[in-house]
Amino acid sequence: METYIKASWMPQSHKPTELLIIEDNPGDVRLLEEAFRELQANIHIQIARDGAEGLEMVLDSGPRRRRPDLILLDLNLPKVSGHDVLSRLKTDPNTRRIPVIVLTSSKAESDVRRAYELHANAYLRKPSTLDGLLAAAQDIKNFWMETATLPN
């Protein structure tokens, strides 16, 4: 599933940020899409519903492939866990430079520690309210899409 959100203030020639959301909860996916739409972020969103699909989308080398500039990754995923997805992405020389933000409901210190040991770029707990999610999306947009320089 893909969503394209173009900011009204963005010049036509500015390339959108390719964002891959690896998340199995349809409600969370919808809220994240709405949050980024509300922020008028210039992004193209792709959705993977499980860890296997997420890996396939990132590792696919086909001509229609859109390599993500940034990945939002849930840890509790079917088929392939978020930790395993993170490990695979960060050990592959072709994908290890893609920033991965773990966005999960887990508050377990062991999950936080393991995510950073696997070279996650950030660990965010999913907010429990829509306002909290909007604030998190704003923070992601401000830092990762406007302040930070992402690798090509």
Z-matrix of the N, CA and C atoms (Angstrom, degrees):
N
C 1 1.442
C 2 1.517 1 108.40
N 3 1.334 2 117.52 1 139.25
C 4 1.447 3 121.02 2 -178.29
C 5 1.525 4 110.57 3 -133.60
N 6 1.302 5 115.32 4 146.02
C 7 1.448 6 122.75 5 176.24
C 8 1.514 7 107.62 6 -133.30
N 9 1.302 8 117.19 7 136.39
C 10 1.458 9 120.67 8 176.12
C 11 1.515 10 107.72 9 -116.55
N 12 1.312 11 116.79 10 124.29
C 13 1.455 12 121.95 11 178.82
C 14 1.514 13 107.25 12 -121.25
N 15 1.309 14 117.98 13 119.55
C 16 1.462 15 121.56 14 -179.86
C 17 1.515 16 108.82 15 -114.86
N 18 1.309 17 114.86 16 126.42
C 19 1.458 18 120.09 17 178.41
C 20 1.522 19 109.31 18 -67.64
N 21 1.315 20 116.73 19 137.76
C 22 1.461 21 120.62 20 -178.46
C 23 1.524 22 112.06 21 -65.72
N 24 1.325 23 118.06 22 -25.09
C 25 1.456 24 121.61 23 -178.89
C 26 1.522 25 113.05 24 -87.49
N 27 1.350 26 117.33 25 -6.70
C 28 1.452 27 121.58 26 -173.11
C 29 1.524 28 110.80 27 -81.85
N 30 1.349 29 119.09 28 131.90
C 31 1.456 30 120.39 29 176.12
C 32 1.528 31 110.40 30 -61.52
N 33 1.301 32 116.49 31 149.31
C 34 1.462 33 122.64 32 -175.97
C 35 1.528 34 112.25 33 -58.00
N 36 1.323 35 118.56 34 -31.71
C 37 1.457 36 121.16 35 -174.75
C 38 1.529 37 113.95 36 -82.21
N 39 1.332 38 118.93 37 -10.92
C 40 1.460 39 121.51 38 -177.63
C 41 1.532 40 109.84 39 -72.69
N 42 1.324 41 116.19 40 122.47
C 43 1.461 42 122.03 41 -179.29
C 44 1.526 43 109.83 42 -68.77
N 45 1.331 44 117.43 43 131.62
C 46 1.468 45 119.09 44 178.03
C 47 1.528 46 111.12 45 -70.10
N 48 1.312 47 116.11 46 152.90
C 49 1.459 48 121.79 47 172.85
C 50 1.521 49 107.37 48 -72.14
N 51 1.320 50 116.15 49 129.25
C 52 1.472 51 121.91 50 176.57
C 53 1.522 52 107.41 51 -86.34
N 54 1.317 53 116.95 52 111.19
C 55 1.454 54 123.11 53 -178.13
C 56 1.522 55 109.77 54 -111.71
N 57 1.325 56 116.30 55 124.83
C 58 1.454 57 120.88 56 174.38
C 59 1.518 58 108.07 57 -107.41
N 60 1.322 59 115.87 58 123.92
C 61 1.458 60 121.93 59 175.97
C 62 1.525 61 107.11 60 -106.26
N 63 1.330 62 116.41 61 116.86
C 64 1.464 63 121.01 62 177.36
C 65 1.527 64 106.36 63 -104.04
N 66 1.324 65 115.07 64 100.42
C 67 1.468 66 122.30 65 -169.74
C 68 1.522 67 108.81 66 -152.65
N 69 1.328 68 117.60 67 129.82
C 70 1.458 69 121.24 68 -178.71
C 71 1.524 70 113.92 69 -92.76
N 72 1.322 71 118.39 70 -11.67
C 73 1.461 72 121.05 71 -178.59
C 74 1.530 73 109.55 72 -89.63
N 75 1.353 74 117.85 73 111.09
C 76 1.469 75 120.53 74 -177.57
C 77 1.532 76 112.79 75 -59.76
N 78 1.323 77 117.34 76 -32.92
C 79 1.464 78 119.98 77 178.47
C 80 1.520 79 111.87 78 -65.62
N 81 1.328 80 116.74 79 -42.98
C 82 1.463 81 120.50 80 177.65
C 83 1.525 82 111.14 81 -65.07
N 84 1.340 83 116.33 82 -39.52
C 85 1.471 84 120.31 83 178.10
C 86 1.531 85 109.43 84 -60.26
N 87 1.320 86 116.43 85 -48.73
C 88 1.468 87 120.86 86 -178.54
C 89 1.524 88 110.91 87 -60.61
N 90 1.338 89 116.51 88 -43.80
C 91 1.466 90 119.82 89 -179.99
C 92 1.530 91 111.67 90 -65.21
N 93 1.317 92 117.18 91 -39.60
C 94 1.470 93 119.64 92 177.64
C 95 1.520 94 111.12 93 -64.77
N 96 1.318 95 117.18 94 -43.25
C 97 1.466 96 120.32 95 177.60
C 98 1.529 97 110.64 96 -60.77
N 99 1.320 98 116.34 97 -44.56
C 100 1.465 99 120.23 98 178.93
C 101 1.520 100 111.76 99 -64.29
N 102 1.335 101 116.42 100 -39.12
C 103 1.461 102 120.22 101 179.87
C 104 1.525 103 110.67 102 -62.98
N 105 1.327 104 117.82 103 -45.75
C 106 1.464 105 119.83 104 179.95
C 107 1.527 106 111.21 105 -69.70
N 108 1.331 107 117.03 106 -33.23
C 109 1.468 108 120.04 107 176.06
C 110 1.530 109 109.99 108 -64.61
N 111 1.326 110 116.55 109 -43.24
C 112 1.459 111 121.76 110 179.38
C 113 1.536 112 111.23 111 -61.04
N 114 1.319 113 116.60 112 -34.31
C 115 1.466 114 121.52 113 -179.43
C 116 1.524 115 112.40 114 -80.54
N 117 1.317 116 116.80 115 -6.13
C 118 1.452 117 122.86 116 -177.69
C 119 1.531 118 111.08 117 54.14
N 120 1.318 119 114.94 118 43.44
C 121 1.462 120 120.59 119 177.63
C 122 1.526 121 108.88 120 -76.32
N 123 1.317 122 116.37 121 141.05
C 124 1.459 123 121.84 122 178.26
C 125 1.531 124 108.22 123 -85.52
N 126 1.334 125 115.50 124 83.90
C 127 1.456 126 120.21 125 -175.77
C 128 1.519 127 111.57 126 -136.72
N 129 1.304 128 113.87 127 154.96
C 130 1.458 129 122.24 128 169.92
C 131 1.521 130 104.82 129 -114.23
N 132 1.326 131 116.54 130 118.60
C 133 1.456 132 121.33 131 -175.43
C 134 1.530 133 109.94 132 -102.81
N 135 1.319 134 114.94 133 130.38
C 136 1.462 135 121.52 134 170.63
C 137 1.533 136 106.52 135 -114.80
N 138 1.316 137 115.32 136 146.45
C 139 1.462 138 120.81 137 -177.90
C 140 1.525 139 109.66 138 -120.27
N 141 1.331 140 115.67 139 131.92
C 142 1.458 141 121.72 140 170.53
C 143 1.524 142 106.22 141 -115.72
N 144 1.320 143 117.62 142 130.70
C 145 1.473 144 122.87 143 -174.01
C 146 1.527 145 113.93 144 -88.46
N 147 1.333 146 117.38 145 -6.57
C 148 1.462 147 120.79 146 176.79
C 149 1.523 148 108.27 147 -157.35
N 150 1.330 149 115.72 148 171.27
C 151 1.455 150 119.84 149 -176.24
C 152 1.517 151 113.49 150 -64.88
N 153 1.324 152 117.59 151 -37.67
C 154 1.466 153 120.73 152 179.98
C 155 1.523 154 110.75 153 -63.95
N 156 1.324 155 116.39 154 -44.13
C 157 1.467 156 120.55 155 178.87
C 158 1.526 157 110.59 156 -64.88
N 159 1.328 158 116.81 157 -39.03
C 160 1.458 159 120.14 158 177.79
C 161 1.513 160 112.03 159 -61.34
N 162 1.331 161 116.81 160 -46.61
C 163 1.470 162 120.06 161 177.89
C 164 1.520 163 111.08 162 -61.63
N 165 1.321 164 116.22 163 -42.70
C 166 1.462 165 120.22 164 179.47
C 167 1.528 166 110.78 165 -59.90
N 168 1.320 167 116.81 166 -42.80
C 169 1.467 168 120.12 167 -178.32
C 170 1.531 169 111.71 168 -66.71
N 171 1.319 170 117.49 169 -36.37
C 172 1.466 171 120.30 170 -178.83
C 173 1.519 172 111.39 171 -79.14
N 174 1.321 173 116.58 172 -39.70
C 175 1.463 174 120.37 173 -173.83
C 176 1.523 175 113.69 174 -87.16
N 177 1.328 176 118.27 175 -13.39
C 178 1.459 177 122.05 176 179.38
C 179 1.522 178 109.91 177 -60.39
N 180 1.302 179 116.45 178 130.57
C 181 1.468 180 120.07 179 -179.39
C 182 1.525 181 111.74 180 -108.13
N 183 1.313 182 117.31 181 18.17
C 184 1.457 183 121.12 182 -179.46
C 185 1.522 184 112.18 183 -67.48
N 186 1.337 185 116.38 184 164.63
C 187 1.465 186 120.88 185 -176.07
C 188 1.528 187 114.23 186 -66.12
N 189 1.320 188 117.82 187 -22.68
C 190 1.466 189 120.50 188 -179.49
C 191 1.524 190 112.18 189 -94.04
N 192 1.310 191 116.26 190 4.38
C 193 1.465 192 121.75 191 -177.54
C 194 1.527 193 110.24 192 -64.67
N 195 1.299 194 115.00 193 138.24
C 196 1.464 195 121.91 194 173.38
C 197 1.517 196 106.59 195 -117.75
N 198 1.308 197 116.69 196 98.17
C 199 1.465 198 121.17 197 -179.36
C 200 1.522 199 108.06 198 -65.69
N 201 1.336 200 117.64 199 128.16
C 202 1.472 201 119.20 200 -179.12
C 203 1.529 202 112.06 201 -69.43
N 204 1.325 203 114.70 202 147.86
C 205 1.463 204 121.74 203 172.45
C 206 1.519 205 109.36 204 -86.66
N 207 1.332 206 116.33 205 -24.23
C 208 1.454 207 123.13 206 -173.89
C 209 1.531 208 108.28 207 -153.84
N 210 1.337 209 116.35 208 141.91
C 211 1.464 210 121.01 209 -179.84
C 212 1.527 211 109.29 210 -124.86
N 213 1.334 212 115.94 211 130.92
C 214 1.468 213 122.46 212 168.55
C 215 1.519 214 106.14 213 -102.01
N 216 1.320 215 117.24 214 121.99
C 217 1.458 216 122.19 215 -171.25
C 218 1.518 217 111.98 216 -124.70
N 219 1.328 218 116.04 217 123.06
C 220 1.462 219 121.00 218 170.79
C 221 1.521 220 107.50 219 -81.05
N 222 1.319 221 118.24 220 152.31
C 223 1.465 222 120.88 221 178.33
C 224 1.521 223 112.82 222 -88.14
N 225 1.324 224 116.50 223 -36.78
C 226 1.460 225 121.53 224 -174.81
C 227 1.523 226 109.75 225 -90.95
N 228 1.334 227 115.23 226 85.28
C 229 1.460 228 121.33 227 -175.45
C 230 1.526 229 110.77 228 -120.28
N 231 1.338 230 116.66 229 149.57
C 232 1.462 231 119.00 230 172.59
C 233 1.534 232 110.83 231 -75.76
N 234 1.305 233 115.74 232 162.15
C 235 1.466 234 127.33 233 176.84
C 236 1.521 235 112.95 234 70.62
N 237 1.327 236 118.49 235 -61.61
C 238 1.464 237 122.49 236 177.34
C 239 1.522 238 106.56 237 -131.73
N 240 1.323 239 117.65 238 125.22
C 241 1.466 240 120.82 239 -176.86
C 242 1.527 241 111.31 240 -66.36
N 243 1.315 242 115.37 241 159.10
C 244 1.459 243 120.67 242 177.34
C 245 1.515 244 112.16 243 -60.29
N 246 1.337 245 117.28 244 -38.35
C 247 1.474 246 119.79 245 177.32
C 248 1.519 247 111.05 246 -62.17
N 249 1.336 248 116.67 247 -40.95
C 250 1.464 249 119.78 248 179.34
C 251 1.529 250 111.58 249 -68.90
N 252 1.325 251 116.90 250 -37.42
C 253 1.471 252 120.44 251 175.44
C 254 1.527 253 109.01 252 -61.25
N 255 1.315 254 116.67 253 -48.75
C 256 1.460 255 121.76 254 -179.57
C 257 1.527 256 111.04 255 -58.83
N 258 1.313 257 116.95 256 -46.28
C 259 1.460 258 121.43 257 179.27
C 260 1.523 259 111.08 258 -58.86
N 261 1.314 260 116.20 259 -46.43
C 262 1.478 261 120.57 260 -179.12
C 263 1.524 262 111.19 261 -63.45
N 264 1.326 263 117.12 262 -44.06
C 265 1.470 264 120.38 263 -178.58
C 266 1.520 265 112.00 264 -66.62
N 267 1.323 266 116.72 265 -39.93
C 268 1.461 267 119.91 266 -175.22
C 269 1.526 268 113.56 267 -82.13
N 270 1.336 269 118.72 268 -12.14
C 271 1.458 270 120.30 269 175.70
C 272 1.526 271 112.21 270 -98.27
N 273 1.313 272 117.73 271 -10.39
C 274 1.467 273 121.84 272 178.81
C 275 1.528 274 108.58 273 -87.85
N 276 1.333 275 118.52 274 122.62
C 277 1.464 276 120.16 275 -178.36
C 278 1.528 277 113.85 276 -61.13
N 279 1.329 278 117.72 277 -21.74
C 280 1.464 279 120.77 278 180.00
C 281 1.521 280 113.58 279 -83.21
N 282 1.334 281 117.19 280 -15.33
C 283 1.469 282 119.21 281 -175.76
C 284 1.519 283 113.78 282 -126.25
N 285 1.315 284 118.94 283 -8.31
C 286 1.468 285 120.65 284 -172.62
C 287 1.521 286 113.95 285 -65.15
N 288 1.324 287 118.32 286 -19.02
C 289 1.464 288 120.37 287 179.98
C 290 1.529 289 113.23 288 -85.25
N 291 1.323 290 117.48 289 -10.12
C 292 1.462 291 120.34 290 178.98
C 293 1.524 292 108.21 291 -71.60
N 294 1.326 293 118.20 292 121.13
C 295 1.468 294 119.25 293 178.13
C 296 1.533 295 111.00 294 -63.84
N 297 1.332 296 114.86 295 132.93
C 298 1.466 297 121.30 296 178.76
C 299 1.518 298 107.98 297 -120.14
N 300 1.321 299 115.07 298 119.99
C 301 1.455 300 121.87 299 176.08
C 302 1.519 301 107.31 300 -103.72
N 303 1.312 302 116.35 301 117.34
C 304 1.453 303 120.12 302 175.56
C 305 1.529 304 106.78 303 -77.56
N 306 1.322 305 115.87 304 121.84
C 307 1.465 306 122.73 305 178.55
C 308 1.514 307 106.38 306 -123.82
N 309 1.326 308 115.93 307 100.79
C 310 1.452 309 120.34 308 -170.05
C 311 1.525 310 111.34 309 -142.84
N 312 1.301 311 115.77 310 163.48
C 313 1.469 312 120.29 311 177.40
C 314 1.522 313 111.85 312 -86.94
N 315 1.328 314 117.66 313 -9.66
C 316 1.463 315 120.94 314 -176.90
C 317 1.526 316 111.84 315 -67.12
N 318 1.322 317 115.03 316 129.51
C 319 1.465 318 121.34 317 175.70
C 320 1.523 319 111.08 318 -106.00
N 321 1.322 320 116.34 319 5.13
C 322 1.466 321 120.97 320 -176.44
C 323 1.526 322 110.59 321 -68.20
N 324 1.321 323 116.01 322 127.08
C 325 1.458 324 120.90 323 178.54
C 326 1.532 325 111.23 324 -58.44
N 327 1.326 326 116.95 325 -33.55
C 328 1.466 327 120.51 326 178.86
C 329 1.531 328 111.34 327 -64.40
N 330 1.335 329 117.54 328 -35.34
C 331 1.469 330 120.56 329 176.97
C 332 1.524 331 110.92 330 -68.83
N 333 1.326 332 116.25 331 -41.88
C 334 1.467 333 120.57 332 178.39
C 335 1.528 334 109.24 333 -61.07
N 336 1.319 335 116.14 334 -51.01
C 337 1.466 336 121.75 335 -178.05
C 338 1.530 337 110.70 336 -59.61
N 339 1.326 338 116.28 337 -47.51
C 340 1.470 339 119.79 338 -177.97
C 341 1.528 340 111.07 339 -64.46
N 342 1.331 341 117.66 340 -40.47
C 343 1.470 342 120.06 341 179.15
C 344 1.528 343 110.79 342 -59.42
N 345 1.323 344 117.09 343 -44.90
C 346 1.460 345 119.37 344 179.28
C 347 1.527 346 111.90 345 -70.53
N 348 1.325 347 117.72 346 -34.17
C 349 1.472 348 119.88 347 175.46
C 350 1.521 349 111.13 348 -62.91
N 351 1.340 350 116.28 349 -29.91
C 352 1.463 351 121.62 350 177.74
C 353 1.529 352 111.84 351 -87.86
N 354 1.324 353 116.94 352 7.92
C 355 1.467 354 124.66 353 174.39
C 356 1.525 355 114.93 354 75.91
N 357 1.338 356 116.63 355 34.43
C 358 1.461 357 119.29 356 169.50
C 359 1.523 358 107.69 357 -60.82
N 360 1.315 359 117.02 358 146.75
C 361 1.459 360 120.80 359 179.15
C 362 1.515 361 112.22 360 -85.21
N 363 1.328 362 116.54 361 -21.21
C 364 1.469 363 121.48 362 175.90
C 365 1.521 364 108.02 363 -164.61
N 366 1.329 365 115.22 364 156.60
C 367 1.464 366 121.96 365 177.62
C 368 1.518 367 106.59 366 -129.62
N 369 1.325 368 116.24 367 115.16
C 370 1.459 369 121.63 368 179.61
C 371 1.521 370 109.17 369 -120.57
N 372 1.313 371 115.59 370 136.09
C 373 1.463 372 119.43 371 173.63
C 374 1.526 373 107.95 372 -84.67
N 375 1.330 374 115.31 373 137.25
C 376 1.460 375 119.83 374 179.02
C 377 1.518 376 108.48 375 -63.49
N 378 1.314 377 116.37 376 127.09
C 379 1.471 378 118.96 377 175.77
C 380 1.527 379 109.98 378 -66.36
N 381 1.308 380 115.86 379 153.10
C 382 1.457 381 120.56 380 -177.68
C 383 1.530 382 113.10 381 -91.84
N 384 1.332 383 116.99 382 -4.80
C 385 1.463 384 120.54 383 179.89
C 386 1.527 385 110.31 384 -124.68
N 387 1.319 386 115.62 385 159.30
C 388 1.462 387 120.51 386 177.26
C 389 1.525 388 110.32 387 -62.34
N 390 1.328 389 117.50 388 -42.04
C 391 1.467 390 120.12 389 178.35
C 392 1.523 391 111.31 390 -61.14
N 393 1.327 392 116.28 391 -39.38
C 394 1.456 393 120.58 392 177.68
C 395 1.519 394 111.90 393 -64.74
N 396 1.334 395 116.40 394 -39.66
C 397 1.457 396 120.45 395 178.26
C 398 1.523 397 111.00 396 -67.57
N 399 1.333 398 116.91 397 -39.76
C 400 1.471 399 120.17 398 176.14
C 401 1.528 400 110.73 399 -60.96
N 402 1.325 401 116.52 400 -41.31
C 403 1.469 402 120.52 401 178.90
C 404 1.526 403 110.45 402 -65.01
N 405 1.332 404 117.46 403 -41.24
C 406 1.469 405 120.94 404 178.55
C 407 1.526 406 110.61 405 -64.53
N 408 1.339 407 116.57 406 -42.84
C 409 1.471 408 120.22 407 177.82
C 410 1.523 409 110.11 408 -62.84
N 411 1.316 410 117.65 409 -39.68
C 412 1.466 411 121.62 410 177.68
C 413 1.525 412 110.17 411 -61.84
N 414 1.332 413 116.64 412 -44.51
C 415 1.461 414 120.32 413 178.71
C 416 1.531 415 111.44 414 -62.35
N 417 1.330 416 116.61 415 -42.81
C 418 1.467 417 120.90 416 178.13
C 419 1.520 418 109.79 417 -62.16
N 420 1.312 419 116.86 418 -46.78
C 421 1.467 420 121.14 419 179.31
C 422 1.523 421 110.71 420 -61.00
N 423 1.338 422 116.30 421 -49.24
C 424 1.467 423 119.64 422 -177.06
C 425 1.518 424 112.24 423 -59.98
N 426 1.330 425 116.84 424 -47.56
C 427 1.453 426 118.16 425 -176.12
C 428 1.524 427 112.59 426 -81.68
N 429 1.338 428 117.16 427 -56.46
C 430 1.457 429 120.74 428 -170.27
C 431 1.523 430 113.98 429 -77.78
N 432 1.335 431 118.84 430 -24.81
C 433 1.460 432 120.29 431 -176.85
C 434 1.522 433 113.12 432 -107.34
N 435 1.339 434 117.21 433 -14.42
C 436 1.465 435 118.47 434 -177.67
C 437 1.523 436 113.15 435 -123.26
N 438 1.331 437 118.50 436 -37.64
C 439 1.464 438 121.16 437 -175.75
C 440 1.526 439 111.49 438 -92.70
N 441 1.314 440 117.01 439 -51.19
C 442 1.467 441 121.19 440 -177.24
C 443 1.529 442 110.68 441 -71.81
N 444 1.311 443 115.39 442 150.35
C 445 1.458 444 121.26 443 172.01
C 446 1.521 445 107.07 444 -99.57
N 447 1.319 446 115.86 445 118.76
C 448 1.458 447 120.98 446 -178.29
C 449 1.525 448 110.14 447 -90.83
N 450 1.339 449 118.17 448 147.92
C 451 1.466 450 120.36 449 179.60
C 452 1.523 451 110.92 450 -70.79
N 453 1.325 452 115.64 451 151.92
C 454 1.479 453 120.15 452 175.31
C 455 1.500 454 109.62 453 -79.25
